[in-house]
Amino acid sequence: MKNSKTFNHVSYLWDDAKAAELAGDEVALFIYRSNILGADLRLTNYGGGNTSVKIIDKDPLTGADTEVMWIKGSGGDIGTLTKSGCAALYMERLLNLTKVYRGIEFEDEMVELFNHCIFDLASKAPSIDTPLHGFLPFKHIDHLHPDAAIAIAAAKDGKKITEELFNGEVGWVGWQRPGFDLGLQLRTCLEEAAGRGIKLRGIMLGSHGLFTWGDTAYKSYINTLEVIEKCAEYLESNYKNVFGGQKITSLPAEERKHQAAKLAPILRGLCSSHRKNSPLGAGGMIGHFTDDARVLEFINSNDLEKLAPLGTSCPDHFLRTKISPLVLELAPNEDLSDVSAIKAKLTPAFEAYRAMYTEYYNTCKHPNSPAMRDPNPVVILYPGVGMFTFSKDKTTARLASEYYINAVNVMKGAEAVSEYTSLPRQEAFNIEYWLLEEAKLQRMPKPKALSGRIALITGSAGGIGKAIAKKFAEEGACVIINDINEERLEGAKAEFIKTFGRDAVATTLLNVTDAESTEKALDAACLAFGGVDIVVNNAGISISKSIAEHSLEEWDRLYDILVKGQFIVSKAGIEVMRKQGFGGDIVNIVSKNAVVAGPNNAGYGSAKAAQGHLTRLMAAEVGGDKIRVNTVNPDAVISDSNIWAGGWAEGRAKAYGITVEELPAYYAKRTLLNEIILPVDIANACFALVGGLLSKSTGNAINVDGGVAMGFYR
């Protein structure tokens, strides 16, 4: 029996007890095998590869035994695969498709015919890999994209290395786009080996990946691990002068992150040129940054200039990272303080990349090719600092980063044992603009109103701030949750990740009265997502006292948090928005008390009035930058609101001559609509201002108070 100690380069995750629970259910074992293979990113990338099992089942129409293949459905991920994510097909029907196959020029039409082979009516759409599994006569099959195997598959001498390394027991099929014909080639490779008296244990696909198999789920799993382990051992024994040695030295870790945070908004603006005229106004690509050691080894090397323009080899890598990365010609410690100078330095590089991509498209396109997509780079390499990736959402940007690291591993291995080769440009284009891929893109759900936008809401670990952050996340925004209280922040983080996923949220401590704390919070936003589009100044306190009872310390505290805090955070947010160059939104949560002269409210009410006028002043100043600044005026938001802490409820009750328990009803009855105001009501007003429909409104105020006539604007 194999165990984890047998392997040094892959993870042995098979649990005999778990497998025993699934004994007798081959589909369940196939899914279990798939999940543990997908759990090790050294074996395959997220969403990459495919797995299958062939079983005998009862035909629901005839009751006769029939062979059925279960396979991961289109667009799924083996690491998280469930039965509902699989396709199940009649093997006899699938094999009979060879009778209607018209040749490689027409193989795309075969994909629709897979639907005529469906056995389980609840099946997901069958993957393009379906014939690759169907035409191999093995019960359990694993098709993975392990870096160690692809390094050999992408090497100039890959076929020879594969034959020698495995003594002919792993076959070779040269590069071809996945499809019906490639399935036939796999079968031919197997049959030709058998004709020579060789029993293959796997097949290497040139520039692409690996096929392995077994009679049982466990045997397939072990065979897969053993083949990949052997590839990895071979590569490791040949690592010497990696990437030609190091040309430059990285900045220290903290300095790398500082440089990345300051540069990210500029890069985001340049990368979002294709999206600046979107109907929703400000918003753009979402970013991801990594200074992973594997990335630094590559981008600091002597061979970067040679290898980076070649792009990737594996189609899964290429689809998410584009034809090649953009390498920045900036010193690691470049002074980034002069934003105009940095933009002037980088703009020609981006223009050159877009021109290169346009030429690539025009040279390789077919008469029926989809229109050219965004010509901006996805992967941006900054030697000495790290790698940025930008895409339509955080998940896609993060995955692009992971895939390019896979590509770096492949280049490292291929260069160690031979010479790295990438996909020819025409083949790369045929993958990127494949009509089947285009159809998949067209089936994607329509973006939400705040997709591509990044929001920082101060004081968002609770109360009104949390409600605003939830609303924005529900509408597709990436949100930066922050608070001065670390414990409360951790609780909010766990809640948001559970609800929206790790790619929708980042967190940071933030004291709005401290400029350094604010700068660090904005840097955290830029590192997490690439910048900021929406700033909501929500953090606040409330003190209800008469002039006679009000202390100077309380007065200063109110003005520090409400007015100074709004100033500090807005100033930092405007700086980031100007770097990006496509506008943004600032929403200030003020109050009815900014315009209503109520009792026992001199400090709070006057500070709120200052916030309101600062809103108008900022709107007048930054309109030329397409930054909109607006106000939401709540009143009496009692439910789940931090404003009622610290004696505010008692102070207001005293002012009105009622008890604290009577406050909710009192506030509701004094409104024209007789309504209690909730945090979500404030969140909805904020969304109305930033969601796109009011993109030409600035300097305005929306009252959310149930209708208080004294608070009407005149």
N, C-alpha and C positions, 0 to 999 in steps of 0.2 A: 504494500500500500504506500502510495506517495504521501508526502507530508510537506509542510511549509519549509522544512530545513533542506529539502531537495532543490529548491529554487532560490536563486539570489537576485534575479532580475524581473521576476513576476511574482504576484501574490497568489499563494495556494489558499483558496477560500472555501473549498468543498467541506461541507459539514455532513458527516455520515448520518448523524441522528436526524438532521433535517431531511436529507435525501430519503431516509427510511420511512419517514412520515408520508412521502410522496410516492413510495414504491407502488408500481402498478398503474400509475397515471403518467404516461410518457409525455403528454403535453405539459403537465405540471413540472415534470423534471426538465423538460426543454426550457421552460420559462425560468426555472431556478438556475439552470446552467447559464442562461442568457444574462440574468441579473448579476451573478457573481463575476462573469466575464466583463460586463460593463462597469462593474465597480472599480476596476483597476484601469486607470487611464493610460497605463503603459501598454495595455492590450488593444484598446480602441478609444477613439475620441467620442465625445458626446454626440449622439445621433448617428454615429458612423458604424459601418459594418451591418451584418445581418446574421441571423441564426435560424435554424429550421429543424423540424423533425417530421418523419413520415410514419404514419400509423395505419392500422387497419380499423375501419369503423363501419357501422351499418349505414347503408344508403337509405335515407328517409323515404324514398319513393318505392324502392324495391325490397328493402330489408336485406339485400345481399351484402356480403362483405366487400368493401372497396377500399383502395389505398387513398389516403388523404395526406396532404402535406400542410403542416402548420408552419407559418413563417412570419417574422416581424412585418407588420404592415408599413405602408409608405409613410415616411416622415417620423417614425418612432425612434425610440432610444432603447437599446437592449438592457441598459442598466436599470431602467425603470419600467420595463415591459410588463404588461399584464395580458391576460387572455383576451381582453377586449381590444387590445392594440395589435392583435394578430390577424392575419388572413388565413383562411383554410380553403384549400383547393383540391378538387378531384385530380389525382395524378394522371389518370387515363386521358382525361380531356386536355390537360396541360401538355402531355406528350404528343397528343394528336394535333396540336397546333403546328407541328412541323409540316403537316400535309398542306397547310394553307400559307406557309411562310414564303414570301416572294423575293427574299434576298435582303442584303444589308441596307440597300437604299430605302427599303420600306419597313424596316424593323420597328419603327416607332408606332406603326399602326397595330402592332401585336399587343401593345399595352392595354388597349381597350378590350381586346379579346380575352385577357386574363379574367375579366368579369364574368365571362361565360363558363369559367371553370370553378366558380365559387361553390363550395360545399356548405359552409356555415353562413347563413344569410346575415348574420351579425358581423361579418368580416369587415375589417378595415380595407381600404383600397390596397390591392396587392402592390408590392414594391417592384421597381424596375429590375431588382436582383432575382425576382422569382424564377426565371428560367435557369439562372446560374445554379440554383439549388436543385431545381426540378430535374435537370438533365444529368446530375450526378447521382449514382444509384445507392447512396448511403443513407442510413436511417437518421443519424444526427450530423449536422453540418454547421461549422462555424466559419463565417467570412468576416475577418477583422482587419483593422488598419493599425497594427502595432508599429511604432516607430522603428523598432529594431529590424523588422522584416522589410518595411518600406525602404529603409536605408539601403538594403541590398537590392531591392526591386528597382530603386532609382539610380543604382550605380551603373556606370558605363559597362562594366563586366558582370552585371548582376546575374545573367543566365549561367555563366561559367562558375561564378562563386556559389550559386545555389546548387548546382550539380555536384560540385566537389565537396561542399560542406555537408550535404546529406546523402552522399554516395548514390545519387540518382533517385532517391526515394521521395523527393519533392520535385514535382514537375514545374515547367515554366510555360506561361502563355504571355506573349508580348502585349504591350499596351493596346487596348481598344476600349472605347467608351462602353460602359455597361449596357447590356441589352440582350436580345434574343440570340444574336450571332455569337456573342461572347460565351453564352451558355453552351452552344454547340461546340465551340472551341475547347471548353473545359472537358466536355465529354470525349472529344477526339484525343486530347492530351492523355486522358486516362486510358483510353483504348489502345493508343499507340504504345504506351508504357507496358500495358499488359501483353501486347504482341511481342515485346522484347523480354518478356518474363519478369517484369518489374512490377511490384505491388506498391503503388504510391500511397504515401500517408498525408500528402498535401500537394497543393499547387500554388506557386507564386505567380501573381499577376504583375507584369512589368509596370513600374511606377505607381502601382495601385494598392496592393494589399496581399492578403493571404487567405487561402481556403484550406481548412483541415476538417477531419471527420472522424467518426467512430460508430461502432455498432450500438453503443449505449451512451446515454448522456455523460456518464462519468468517463468512459473511454475517449469520447470526443473532447471533453474538457482537458484531460491529461495530455492527450496528443497535441492539442493546441498549445498548452503551456510548454511542453517539451520542445516543440519546434521554435517557438518564440524565444525561449531561454537559450537555445543553441545559437540563434542569430545574435542575441545580445552578448553572449560570451565571446563570440567571434569578433564582434565590433570592439568590445572592451580590450581584447588582446592586441588590437591594432591602433588604439588611441595613443598617439605620441605628440606630434606638433599640431595640436588641434587648431583648425582654422588658420594655420600659418603663424600661430603665436599671437600674442596681444600687442596691438599697436599703441593703444592709449590705456590709461588707468581710469577707473570709475571715480566719480566723486564719492565722498563718504555718504552713507545711507540718508542721513537727515538732509544733507545738501541736495541729494538727488531728488528727494521728495519736494523740497522747497522750489527747485528749478522747475520740476514738472507741474507743480501747482500754479506757478506764475505763467508758464507757457501754455498750459492746457486751454484756457479760454481763447487765446489767439489762434491756436490750431483749430479749435472747434469752429470759430468763425470762418476760417478759410475752408474747412472741410464741409461747411454747411451752405456754400454758395449756391448749390443746386436747390436748396430748400427755402431760401430767403423770401421768395415771393409766394409762399404757401398761403392759402386762404385764411389760415389761423393767425397770420402775423408772426411775431417773434417766436423762435423755436428752431431747433436744428438737430444735428446729429448728437447722439449721446456717446460719451467717451469712456474709456477704460485705460488705466495706466498700470504697468508692471515693471519692476526692476528685478525680476527673477534672475537668479545667477546664470541660468542657461542663456537668457537673452543677453545679459551683459557680456558673457564670454564671446558671443557671436558679434554683437555690434561694436565691440572694442577691438576686434581682430584685424589682422592684415588682409584676410580674405573677404571681408565684408563687401568691399567694392566689386569684387569678382562675382560673388555668389548672390547678393541681394537682387540684382536686376534679373536673375534667372527665374525668379518666382518659385512656386511650389510644384510638386510632382503629383501627389495624390489628389484626385478630383475633389474629395471631401475637404481637403485643406484649401484648394484653390477657390472653390465656390464661395468661401467665407473670407478670403484674404485678398482677392483680386489678383490681377496679372503680376504685380510686383509691388513691393513697399516703396515708400518715399523715404530716403535717407536725408536727414537734416544736416546742413553744413553750418552748424553752430558749435562753438567751443563748449565743452561741458560746463564751464563756469562763466558762460556768456552773460554780460550785464543785460538783464531783461527789463530794466526800469524804464527805458525809452521805448514805449510801445510802438510809436510811429516808426521808429528806426527798425525795430524787429519785424514789423509787418512789411516794411519796404524790402527787407532782406529776404523774407520768406515768400512773399507773393510771387516773384518770378519762378521759384521752384514749384509752387503749386500750379502756376500757369503752364509750365513745361510738362508737368505730370498730366494735366488735363489734355494737353495737345498730344502727348504720347498715347494716352488712352483713346482719344478720338481717332488717331491714325490707326491704332490697333483694330478698333471697331470697323472703320471704313475699309481697311485692307482685308479683313477676314469675314465680313458679313455675307450672308446669303440673301437671295431675293425675298425670302420669307422670314428673315430674322426680325425679332422684336426690335423696337426702337432702342437707341442707345440709352443706357442707364446713367446714373450719376457718375461723372468722370473723375471725381475726387478720390484720393487714396483712402483705403481702409486702414492700412498699417503704416505707421510713421515711426521711424527709428531715430533715436537721438543718442548717438555714441557718447558713452560716459555717463548717461543718465537713465535711459530705459526705453520702453516701447509704449506708444499710444495706439489705440485702435478706436475707430469711430464708426458707428452704424446707427440704424434707425431706432434702436432701443438698447438698453443696457445689456440685456441677455445676449443679443447678437454681437455687441461689441466685445463682451467678455469672452464669448465663444471664439470670435475671430482671434483674440489674443491667445487662447489656448491652442487653437489650430496652428497659429504661426509658430508657437513653441514646438508643436509636433514637427512642423516643417524644418525648424532649426535642428532638431534632433536627427531628422532624416539627412539633412545636409552634412551634419557632423559625421554621421556613420558612413555615408557614401564616400565622403572625401577621405575618410580614414582607410578604407579598403580599396578604393578605386577612384572614380571621378564622378561627381554628382551631375545628374542630367535632369532637367525639368521637362514639363510637357511642352511640346512644340506649340507655338503661338496659335496656329489654326486649330489644333486639338483643344487647347485651352478655351478658345472662343466657342468651339462647338459644345463644350460643356457649359460654359457660362450662359450662353444664349440658346441653349437647347430648348426646343419648343415645349418639351415635357416639363422642364424646370419653370419655364415661363407660365405654363398652365397652373403649376403648383403655386407660384407667386400670386397669380390672379385669384386663387381660391382663398388667400389669406384674408382674415377679417379686416374690415375697414378700421383705420387707426382711430383711436378715441380722441376727444377734443384736446386733451393736454399731452398727447403722445409727442415725444421729442422735446418736452419742456421739463425744466429742473426748478424745483421750488424749495426755498428755505423759509420756514415759518417760525419765527422766534417764539419761545415758550410753548413748543408743540408736544411736550410729553404729557400734557393734560389739558382738560377744559376746552375752551374755544379753539386754542391752537391745535390740539389733537384732532378736533372735529374738522378743521380746515385741511389739515394734512391728510386725513382719511378721504375727504371728498376729492382732493387733488389726485391722490393715488388711485382712487376708483376711476377717475377720468383719464388715467394713463400717464400721469406725471411721475417723475422720480422725485422723491422728497427727502430733505435733510432734516431729520428730527433732532431737536436740540433743547437743552434745558440747563439751568444752573445746578439742578439737583441730579447727581449721578445715579442714585438709586431709582428715582422716578424715570430717568432716561432709559435705564436698562429694561425696566418693565415695559415701557412704550416700544422699545426696539423689538423685544420678543413678540409683542402683540402684532406689530406691523409686519414682521417677517412671516409670522404664521398666516396672516391674512393675505399679504400681497407678494410674498417671496423675497428672497435676499437681494434681488437685482432692482427692486423698486425703492429701497430705503437705505440711507446711510445716517449715521448719528454722530453728534459732536457736542461736547460741553460748550456752553456759550453764556458769557456774562455780557449783556448788551451794553453795560456802562463802561466796559473796558475795551479800548481800541485793539489791543494786542489779542485778547480773547476773540474778538470779532474777526480779526484778520485770519487767525488760525481756523476759525469755523468756515470762513469763505474758502480758505485753502483746502480744507477737508472736502468741501463740496466740489471744488475743481478737480481734486484727485479722484474722487468717487465717480463723478459723472461728466467732468469736462468743463463745468462752468455753472452759471445760475441765470435763469430767465425771469423768475418770479421771487420777489422778496415780500413777505407779509410781516409787518411790524405789529406783533400781537402781544409780546411780553409786557406785563404790567403789574402794578399793585394798586390798591385803593385804600385811602384813608379818609374817613368821614368825621370831620371835627369842625367846630366853629373856629373863627379867627382867634378868639380868646384862648381856646384850648389847644390850638395847633402849635407844635414845636417847630423850631427852625430845622432840626434834624429831619423831622417828618417831611417838611416842605422840600428840603434838598433831595431827600430820597425819592419823592414823587417826580420831581423834575429830572433827576438823574436817570431814572429808569424809563419814564415815559417820553420825555423830550430829548434829552441827551442820547438815550438809547436809540430812539428812532433816527436821530441824526447820524450816529456812528454806524449803525447797520446799513442805513440807506446809502451813505457815502461809500462804504465798502462794496455794496452791491452794485452801485452805479459804475464803479471802477471796473468790475468784472464784465458788466454788460457792455461797456464801451470797448473793452478788449475784443469781445465777440463781434460787435459791430452790427447786430441785427435787432437792437431794441430790447424791450422787456417790460415788465410790470412791477410796480411797487404799490402795495395796498396797505394802508395804515388803518388799524383797528382803533378808532377813536371813541366817541361816545355821544349820546344825546346831551350829556352834561357839558359838551364843548359849546353849546349854544343856549342851554337852558340855565337860568340863574336859580338854582335850588338851594335849600337851606343846608347848613353845615357841610359846605362843599367847596370852599375857597381854593384849597390846594389842589385837589383832584380836578375840579372843573376847569380851573385856569390852565393847568398843565395839559388837559385834553384840548382846550382851545388853542394852545400853542401847537400841539400836534396837528390840529386841523389846518391851521394857517401854514405851518411848515409844509404840509401836503401841497397846498396851492402854490407856494413859492417854488418847491421842487418841480412841480408839473410845468411851471413857466420856464424853468431853467433847462430841463433835460428833454423837452419835447423834440428839439432838433436831433436828438439821438434816438428818436422813436421809442423812448422810454415813457410809458404812461404811469401817472401817479394819481391814485384815487383813494377815497376814504369810505370806510363802512362804519356807520354809527349804530352800535347796539345800545340796548337799554335793558336792564333788569334780567340779565341772563343768569339765572340762579342755578339751574341744573348742571351739575358736574363742572362748575366754574370755580377756578381758584380765587376769583375776585372776592368771594364771600369769606375767605379766611382773613385772619388778622383783625377782626373787629368791625369790618365794614358792614356786615349785616346788622350788628347791634347798633352801629352808628346811624344807619338809615332808618331802622325801626324807631329809634329814639327821635329822629328828626320828624317823623310822621306821626308820632304818638301812638304807635302800635307795637305788637310783639313781633319777634323774629319769625315765629310760626305763621303770622298773618301776612308776611311780606309777599309771597307768591300771588296770593289772591288780590292783595292790594294793588300790586303792579299790573296785573291783568285787567282789573276793573277800571283802571284809570286810562287804558288805551282805547282808541276808537274801535278797534277790532275785537277787544276783550279777549286777547290771546296771550298765553304764556310764551315767552321767547326762549328758544333752546339753542345750544351751541351749533347744531346742524343748520339752523336758520342763518346764522352768521356765515357759516361755511358756504351755503348756497349763494349768498350775496357776493362773497369773494370770487366764487366760480363764475358768476355772471359777469364780473369785471374782467376776468382773465381768459375766459373760455373761447374768445374769438368773435362773438357777436357784437361786442362793444370795443372792438380794436381801434376805433377812431374817437374814443372818449378818454379825456384826461382832465384832471383837476375837478372831478365830480365827487359827490357824496351820495351814498345810498343809506337811508335810514332803515334800520331793522329793529323797530321798537313797538310794533303793534299799532302804531299811530298815536303819537303824542303831539298835539297841536302846537304846543309851545316850542317843540323841536323842529317845526317846519322851517326850511330854508326860505329866506325872503329875498 
